[in-house]
Amino acid sequence: MKLLGMKKVRDGMYLKNYELTYINKAGREKKYEIVSRSEIEGPQALGKGVNGVSIVAYHEDKMLLLREFRMGVNRFVYNLCAGMLNAGESMEACIQRELYEETGLSVKRIRNILPPSFAAVAFSDVKTQIAFVDAEGVFEDHTSENEQITADFYTRDEVRKLLETEEFSSRAQLAAYYFTVL
């Protein structure tokens, strides 16, 4: 596979659409579409920046899960607290801000922040980090008018039942599964 070039085809409010042109392994030209949160200056910049965080939060022996309406699939799904990194913001500040905005909780302790990984490698260059934190406080709604989120802490047994009956984002499903088997 060889990348021949790329061009922006749409500049949306939150996403930018790009068309990549490749020569595939058969020697034929292949057009491929991606979306990005960032302005990509050229092929060398694909997948270089970190855009946000997903937060796996715990309180005592429970895991935080958000039940949120996601417009892209027109339904409620279980998800992790997550959000985009603001310009000039440290990852630690982003974690604290996003946890507070989506739940009202505060970070008691950051256990670990994993290296950046691709959030949706099949169609995007978006990279995020996964943070594991201990959270504390009282649930409060600080979300925008475009978000509908209910946050709660769940025991391992409750998470097992949710995994059998409810829809999840893939990262939340993976984190929830491992929470139930540890």
Contacts in CASP RR format, 6 or more apart in sequence:
PFRMAT RR
TARGET T0000
AUTHOR 0000-0000-0000
METHOD contacts of the structure
MODEL  1
MKLLGMKKVRDGMYLKNYELTYINKAGREKKYEIVSRSEIEGPQALGKGV
NGVSIVAYHEDKMLLLREFRMGVNRFVYNLCAGMLNAGESMEACIQRELY
EETGLSVKRIRNILPPSFAAVAFSDVKTQIAFVDAEGVFEDHTSENEQIT
ADFYTRDEVRKLLETEEFSSRAQLAAYYFTVL
1 22 0 8 1.000
1 23 0 8 1.000
1 24 0 8 1.000
1 25 0 8 1.000
2 22 0 8 1.000
2 23 0 8 1.000
3 20 0 8 1.000
3 21 0 8 1.000
3 22 0 8 1.000
3 43 0 8 1.000
4 21 0 8 1.000
4 22 0 8 1.000
4 23 0 8 1.000
4 29 0 8 1.000
5 20 0 8 1.000
5 21 0 8 1.000
5 43 0 8 1.000
6 18 0 8 1.000
6 19 0 8 1.000
6 20 0 8 1.000
6 21 0 8 1.000
6 40 0 8 1.000
6 42 0 8 1.000
6 43 0 8 1.000
6 46 0 8 1.000
7 18 0 8 1.000
7 19 0 8 1.000
8 16 0 8 1.000
8 17 0 8 1.000
8 18 0 8 1.000
8 40 0 8 1.000
9 17 0 8 1.000
9 18 0 8 1.000
9 19 0 8 1.000
9 33 0 8 1.000
10 16 0 8 1.000
10 17 0 8 1.000
11 17 0 8 1.000
14 37 0 8 1.000
15 35 0 8 1.000
15 36 0 8 1.000
15 37 0 8 1.000
16 35 0 8 1.000
16 36 0 8 1.000
16 37 0 8 1.000
16 38 0 8 1.000
16 39 0 8 1.000
16 40 0 8 1.000
17 33 0 8 1.000
17 34 0 8 1.000
17 35 0 8 1.000
18 33 0 8 1.000
18 34 0 8 1.000
18 35 0 8 1.000
18 36 0 8 1.000
18 40 0 8 1.000
19 31 0 8 1.000
19 32 0 8 1.000
19 33 0 8 1.000
20 31 0 8 1.000
20 32 0 8 1.000
20 33 0 8 1.000
20 34 0 8 1.000
20 43 0 8 1.000
21 29 0 8 1.000
21 30 0 8 1.000
21 31 0 8 1.000
21 32 0 8 1.000
22 29 0 8 1.000
22 30 0 8 1.000
22 31 0 8 1.000
22 32 0 8 1.000
23 29 0 8 1.000
23 30 0 8 1.000
24 30 0 8 1.000
33 123 0 8 1.000
34 123 0 8 1.000
34 124 0 8 1.000
34 125 0 8 1.000
35 123 0 8 1.000
35 124 0 8 1.000
35 126 0 8 1.000
36 124 0 8 1.000
36 125 0 8 1.000
36 126 0 8 1.000
37 51 0 8 1.000
37 84 0 8 1.000
37 124 0 8 1.000
37 126 0 8 1.000
38 45 0 8 1.000
38 49 0 8 1.000
38 51 0 8 1.000
38 125 0 8 1.000
40 46 0 8 1.000
40 125 0 8 1.000
46 125 0 8 1.000
47 118 0 8 1.000
47 125 0 8 1.000
47 127 0 8 1.000
49 116 0 8 1.000
49 127 0 8 1.000
50 85 0 8 1.000
50 91 0 8 1.000
50 116 0 8 1.000
50 127 0 8 1.000
50 128 0 8 1.000
50 129 0 8 1.000
51 84 0 8 1.000
51 85 0 8 1.000
51 119 0 8 1.000
51 126 0 8 1.000
51 127 0 8 1.000
51 128 0 8 1.000
52 82 0 8 1.000
52 83 0 8 1.000
52 84 0 8 1.000
52 85 0 8 1.000
52 94 0 8 1.000
52 126 0 8 1.000
52 127 0 8 1.000
52 128 0 8 1.000
52 129 0 8 1.000
53 82 0 8 1.000
53 83 0 8 1.000
53 85 0 8 1.000
53 91 0 8 1.000
53 94 0 8 1.000
53 95 0 8 1.000
53 98 0 8 1.000
53 113 0 8 1.000
53 128 0 8 1.000
53 129 0 8 1.000
53 130 0 8 1.000
53 131 0 8 1.000
54 80 0 8 1.000
54 81 0 8 1.000
54 82 0 8 1.000
54 83 0 8 1.000
54 128 0 8 1.000
54 129 0 8 1.000
54 130 0 8 1.000
54 131 0 8 1.000
54 171 0 8 1.000
55 64 0 8 1.000
55 80 0 8 1.000
55 81 0 8 1.000
55 82 0 8 1.000
55 95 0 8 1.000
55 98 0 8 1.000
55 99 0 8 1.000
55 130 0 8 1.000
55 131 0 8 1.000
55 133 0 8 1.000
56 63 0 8 1.000
56 64 0 8 1.000
56 80 0 8 1.000
56 130 0 8 1.000
56 131 0 8 1.000
56 132 0 8 1.000
56 133 0 8 1.000
56 175 0 8 1.000
57 63 0 8 1.000
57 64 0 8 1.000
57 80 0 8 1.000
57 81 0 8 1.000
57 99 0 8 1.000
57 105 0 8 1.000
57 132 0 8 1.000
57 133 0 8 1.000
57 134 0 8 1.000
57 135 0 8 1.000
58 64 0 8 1.000
58 132 0 8 1.000
58 133 0 8 1.000
58 134 0 8 1.000
58 135 0 8 1.000
59 105 0 8 1.000
59 134 0 8 1.000
59 135 0 8 1.000
59 136 0 8 1.000
59 153 0 8 1.000
60 153 0 8 1.000
61 155 0 8 1.000
61 156 0 8 1.000
62 153 0 8 1.000
62 154 0 8 1.000
62 155 0 8 1.000
63 153 0 8 1.000
63 154 0 8 1.000
63 156 0 8 1.000
63 159 0 8 1.000
63 175 0 8 1.000
63 176 0 8 1.000
63 179 0 8 1.000
64 80 0 8 1.000
64 81 0 8 1.000
64 103 0 8 1.000
64 105 0 8 1.000
64 135 0 8 1.000
64 151 0 8 1.000
64 152 0 8 1.000
64 153 0 8 1.000
64 154 0 8 1.000
65 78 0 8 1.000
65 79 0 8 1.000
65 80 0 8 1.000
65 151 0 8 1.000
65 152 0 8 1.000
65 154 0 8 1.000
65 159 0 8 1.000
65 162 0 8 1.000
65 172 0 8 1.000
65 176 0 8 1.000
66 78 0 8 1.000
66 79 0 8 1.000
66 80 0 8 1.000
66 81 0 8 1.000
66 102 0 8 1.000
66 103 0 8 1.000
66 149 0 8 1.000
66 150 0 8 1.000
66 151 0 8 1.000
67 76 0 8 1.000
67 77 0 8 1.000
67 78 0 8 1.000
67 79 0 8 1.000
67 149 0 8 1.000
67 150 0 8 1.000
67 151 0 8 1.000
67 152 0 8 1.000
68 76 0 8 1.000
68 77 0 8 1.000
68 79 0 8 1.000
68 147 0 8 1.000
68 148 0 8 1.000
68 149 0 8 1.000
68 150 0 8 1.000
69 75 0 8 1.000
69 76 0 8 1.000
69 147 0 8 1.000
69 148 0 8 1.000
69 149 0 8 1.000
70 76 0 8 1.000
70 77 0 8 1.000
70 79 0 8 1.000
70 169 0 8 1.000
75 167 0 8 1.000
76 167 0 8 1.000
77 166 0 8 1.000
77 167 0 8 1.000
77 168 0 8 1.000
77 169 0 8 1.000
77 172 0 8 1.000
78 162 0 8 1.000
78 166 0 8 1.000
78 167 0 8 1.000
78 168 0 8 1.000
78 169 0 8 1.000
78 172 0 8 1.000
78 173 0 8 1.000
78 176 0 8 1.000
79 168 0 8 1.000
79 169 0 8 1.000
79 172 0 8 1.000
80 169 0 8 1.000
80 171 0 8 1.000
80 172 0 8 1.000
80 175 0 8 1.000
81 98 0 8 1.000
81 99 0 8 1.000
81 102 0 8 1.000
81 103 0 8 1.000
81 151 0 8 1.000
82 98 0 8 1.000
82 128 0 8 1.000
83 94 0 8 1.000
83 98 0 8 1.000
83 128 0 8 1.000
84 94 0 8 1.000
85 91 0 8 1.000
85 94 0 8 1.000
86 94 0 8 1.000
86 97 0 8 1.000
89 97 0 8 1.000
91 113 0 8 1.000
91 129 0 8 1.000
91 131 0 8 1.000
92 110 0 8 1.000
92 113 0 8 1.000
95 107 0 8 1.000
95 110 0 8 1.000
95 113 0 8 1.000
95 131 0 8 1.000
95 133 0 8 1.000
96 106 0 8 1.000
96 107 0 8 1.000
99 105 0 8 1.000
99 106 0 8 1.000
99 107 0 8 1.000
99 133 0 8 1.000
99 135 0 8 1.000
100 106 0 8 1.000
100 142 0 8 1.000
101 142 0 8 1.000
101 143 0 8 1.000
102 142 0 8 1.000
102 143 0 8 1.000
102 147 0 8 1.000
102 149 0 8 1.000
102 151 0 8 1.000
103 135 0 8 1.000
103 139 0 8 1.000
103 140 0 8 1.000
103 149 0 8 1.000
103 151 0 8 1.000
104 137 0 8 1.000
104 138 0 8 1.000
104 139 0 8 1.000
104 140 0 8 1.000
104 141 0 8 1.000
104 142 0 8 1.000
104 151 0 8 1.000
105 135 0 8 1.000
105 136 0 8 1.000
105 137 0 8 1.000
105 138 0 8 1.000
105 139 0 8 1.000
105 151 0 8 1.000
106 135 0 8 1.000
106 136 0 8 1.000
106 137 0 8 1.000
107 133 0 8 1.000
107 134 0 8 1.000
107 135 0 8 1.000
108 133 0 8 1.000
108 134 0 8 1.000
108 135 0 8 1.000
108 136 0 8 1.000
109 133 0 8 1.000
109 134 0 8 1.000
110 131 0 8 1.000
110 132 0 8 1.000
110 133 0 8 1.000
111 132 0 8 1.000
111 133 0 8 1.000
111 134 0 8 1.000
112 131 0 8 1.000
112 132 0 8 1.000
113 129 0 8 1.000
113 130 0 8 1.000
113 131 0 8 1.000
113 132 0 8 1.000
114 129 0 8 1.000
114 130 0 8 1.000
114 131 0 8 1.000
115 129 0 8 1.000
116 127 0 8 1.000
116 128 0 8 1.000
116 129 0 8 1.000
117 127 0 8 1.000
117 128 0 8 1.000
117 129 0 8 1.000
117 130 0 8 1.000
118 124 0 8 1.000
118 125 0 8 1.000
118 126 0 8 1.000
118 127 0 8 1.000
119 126 0 8 1.000
119 127 0 8 1.000
119 128 0 8 1.000
119 171 0 8 1.000
120 126 0 8 1.000
130 171 0 8 1.000
130 175 0 8 1.000
139 151 0 8 1.000
139 152 0 8 1.000
141 149 0 8 1.000
143 149 0 8 1.000
154 162 0 8 1.000
156 179 0 8 1.000
156 180 0 8 1.000
159 176 0 8 1.000
159 179 0 8 1.000
159 180 0 8 1.000
160 180 0 8 1.000
162 168 0 8 1.000
162 176 0 8 1.000
163 173 0 8 1.000
163 176 0 8 1.000
163 177 0 8 1.000
163 180 0 8 1.000
168 176 0 8 1.000
END
